[in-house]
Amino acid sequence: MGRYVIRRLLQMIPVFIGSTFLIFFMVYALGDPVAALFGDKAPDPATAARIRKDLYLDQPLWKQYLHYMGQIFQGDFGTAFNGQPVTELMASAFPVTLRLTIVAIFFEIVIGITLGVISGLRRGRSVDTSVLVLTLVVISVPTFVTGYLLQYLFGVKWGWVRPTVSPDAPFGELILPGIVLALVSLAYVTRLSRTSIAENVKADYVRTAVAKGLPRRRVVTRHLLRNSLIPVVTFIGTDIGALMGGAIVTERIFNIHGVGYQLYQGILRNNSPTVVGFVTILVIVFLLANLLVDLLYAVLDPRIRYA
């Protein structure tokens, strides 16, 4: 197991370099950070040249990237155009989005897997058909429509929750935004669980467990569910990074100042250091989540062993 972890960590290095270079290239090569800094006003040529030199933008792109990576390994992600260090923006944004992601993942696991198991065990019946139709509707409706609708109903019309989240963003206020963020992924988790359960319920090891006289609950939880969760765990693992980076719409609807909000502001104002810095951290989160998923395979299925 130890060798496998080391090998996977080494494999992450080229993936990390390639991903961050692609992001760096798209942000800095396809845009002009200095022009974005001045907005609609044209900067003085001498001032623009001085800023380019200070920001290391007068060097070839590969030298800019190497300089940026050297700063990252020293814990310096640069400075946003408003003069605030990017690390300070991260310190305020990532905890909020992390709490929002935890809420979303919780609903994905609890509701998604539960509905998937119920539907898979009753394949072809009315319950199964209802779950399939419901998840199809959830997948079909855009997140911004669901978000504004639930915000209006629960926050404005009925007054059960706050329409917007306070700056502190406690877990209690993130329940509704977490549901909105998780809905589409929850539908996919339900369908994955349902398909996996329906396929494995006819497997030989399940029939053997039933023939031994084991209680139905133990057959489902210890044998059937455990082996059926591998594709679900794969999806949830990859979805962690997607939820953190894809929360732009949800955070805009509920006025949450998290990662999605900072990315939106950075893209809107062409604030290159902010965009590159936040996406770099999201790449690391995505890679670590995939490593954790691979390690969980061996826990769920004893036949899987890593040399």
Residue pairs with C-beta under 8 A, 6 or more apart in sequence:
1 295
1 298
1 306
3 306
3 307
4 306
4 307
5 291
5 295
8 291
8 294
9 291
12 287
12 291
15 287
16 283
16 284
16 287
19 283
20 65
20 69
20 276
20 279
20 280
20 283
21 65
23 275
23 276
23 279
23 280
23 283
24 61
24 64
24 65
24 68
24 276
25 61
25 65
27 272
27 275
27 276
28 57
28 61
28 64
28 272
28 276
29 61
31 270
31 272
32 270
33 55
33 57
33 81
33 270
33 271
33 272
33 273
34 43
34 48
34 51
34 52
34 55
34 57
35 43
35 270
36 81
36 269
36 270
36 271
36 272
37 43
37 51
37 81
43 51
49 58
51 57
52 58
56 63
56 64
56 67
56 68
57 64
59 67
68 78
68 276
71 77
71 78
72 280
75 87
76 85
76 87
77 85
77 86
77 87
77 90
77 273
77 277
77 280
78 85
78 86
78 273
78 276
78 277
79 85
79 86
79 273
80 86
80 89
80 266
80 271
80 273
80 274
81 269
81 271
81 273
86 273
86 274
86 277
86 278
87 277
89 262
89 274
89 277
89 278
90 277
90 278
90 281
92 257
93 257
93 258
93 259
93 261
93 262
93 278
94 258
94 259
94 281
96 169
96 256
96 257
96 258
96 259
97 244
97 247
97 251
97 256
97 258
97 259
97 260
98 244
99 169
99 171
99 174
100 169
100 174
100 177
100 178
100 181
100 243
100 247
100 250
100 251
100 256
100 258
101 181
101 240
101 243
101 244
101 247
102 171
102 178
103 171
103 174
103 175
103 177
103 178
103 179
103 181
103 182
104 178
104 179
104 181
104 182
104 185
104 243
105 182
105 236
105 239
105 240
105 243
106 178
107 178
107 179
107 182
107 186
108 182
108 185
108 186
108 189
108 236
108 239
109 189
109 236
111 186
111 190
112 185
112 186
112 187
112 188
112 189
112 190
112 193
112 232
113 189
113 190
113 193
113 225
113 229
113 232
115 131
115 135
115 190
115 193
115 194
116 131
116 189
116 190
116 191
116 192
116 193
116 194
116 196
116 197
116 232
117 193
117 194
117 197
117 220
117 225
118 127
118 131
119 127
119 128
119 131
119 132
119 190
119 193
119 194
119 197
120 128
120 193
120 194
120 195
120 196
120 197
120 198
120 201
120 228
121 197
121 201
121 220
122 128
123 194
123 198
123 201
128 194
131 190
131 194
132 191
132 194
134 187
135 187
135 188
135 190
135 191
136 187
138 146
138 183
138 184
138 186
138 187
139 184
139 187
139 188
143 180
143 181
143 183
143 184
143 249
143 250
144 249
144 253
146 180
146 183
147 177
147 180
147 249
147 250
147 253
147 254
148 253
150 176
150 179
150 180
151 163
151 176
151 253
151 254
154 160
154 161
154 176
155 161
155 162
155 163
155 164
155 176
156 163
161 173
161 175
161 176
162 173
163 254
164 254
164 255
165 173
165 174
165 177
165 254
165 255
165 256
166 173
167 257
169 256
169 257
169 258
174 256
176 254
177 250
177 251
177 253
177 254
177 256
180 250
180 253
180 254
181 243
181 247
181 250
182 243
185 235
185 236
185 239
185 242
185 243
188 235
189 232
189 235
189 236
192 231
192 232
192 235
193 228
193 229
193 232
196 228
196 229
196 230
196 231
196 232
197 224
197 225
197 228
199 228
200 206
200 224
200 227
200 228
201 224
203 227
205 223
205 227
206 219
206 223
206 224
209 218
209 219
209 223
210 219
226 300
226 301
227 300
227 301
229 300
230 297
230 300
230 301
233 293
233 296
233 297
233 300
234 293
236 293
237 289
237 290
237 292
237 293
237 296
238 286
238 289
238 290
238 293
240 285
240 286
240 289
241 282
241 283
241 285
241 286
241 289
242 286
244 259
244 282
244 285
245 259
245 260
245 263
245 279
245 282
246 260
247 256
247 258
247 259
247 260
248 260
248 261
248 263
248 264
249 260
250 256
250 260
251 257
251 258
251 259
251 260
251 261
251 264
252 260
252 261
252 264
259 278
259 282
262 274
262 278
263 274
263 275
263 278
263 279
265 271
265 274
266 272
266 274
266 275
266 278
267 275
294 306
295 306
297 304
298 304
298 305
298 306
